[in-house]
Amino acid sequence: MNKKYNFIATLIILCIATLAFVAQHKPALHTIGDSTVRNSNKETWGWGTPIAALFDTAKIHIENNAMAGRSTRTFLSEGRWDRVLETLKPGDFVTIQFGHNDGSLPDTTKAGRRGVLKGTGEENKVLTWPDGKVEIVHTYGWYIRKFVRETKAKGATPIVLSMIPRNIFKEGKVLRANNDFGKWAAEVAKEENAFFVDLNKITADKYDALGPDKVKLYFPGDHTHTNLEGAKVNAQSVVEGIKELKGCELKMYLLR
């Protein structure tokens, strides 16, 4: 009888060890960004939550590391990127979507603490905070480039996304980000040989087809943050973009 129990115990230990091994070696999809990627999941949602339902989570782990209110600058300065970087391993993926909080004039005021310099160049601005701390602020493209390069250095795959459009229509068409943050995101992705999903265009095309009256149903409080249905639209747009990426192995983990 003891031999039988020992055999069963051994099987259980082997099963646990196997599951632990599989979990440890399962690739992860990390999303980084702002509230349009991760929100309170109450009245307003980010697309980083419902997108998990579009992947085979038995084969890939979805980790939503985005944080509401963050820009490229504050996501880095608060140490959030370092925490993501510490967990990255070869075979992982990182989606990078910022822009909604990057547009203010960069300074040490409450309004400017998130702002970055425009463009993709190497110019910078040196700021001194009231406590004497010195901060060097860079361009939007500089921060995106840093995320991309450091993701690659870990053996993971970066995927740059343009920001989702706001619910702002002009002459029947939703305003797009193809002259600023969307443009700069695409430029950096191309320069760094990284995958790029024009999420702004994909979703904006859908908004244009739906029209302002239907689109406003996705935005319960303002022109930036969607409800769950709107987040699902954006998540589907991300997946549509991923499917069009030639050579991107993340497609292997999508539910058909």
Secondary structure, DSSP 8 states (H G I E B T S, - for coil): -HHHHHHHHHHHHHHHHHHHHHHHHS-EEEEEESTTTS--SSSSB-TTTGGGGGB-TTT-EEEE---TT--HHHHHHTTHHHHHHHH--TT-EEEEE--TT--S--SSSTTTTT--BSSSSS--EEEE-TTS-EEEE-BHHHHHHHHHHHHHHTT-EEEEE-----S-EETTEE---TTTHHHHHHHHHHHTT-EEE-HHHHHHHHHHHH-HHHHGGG-SSSSS-B-HHHHHHHHHHHHHHHHT-TT-GGGGGB--
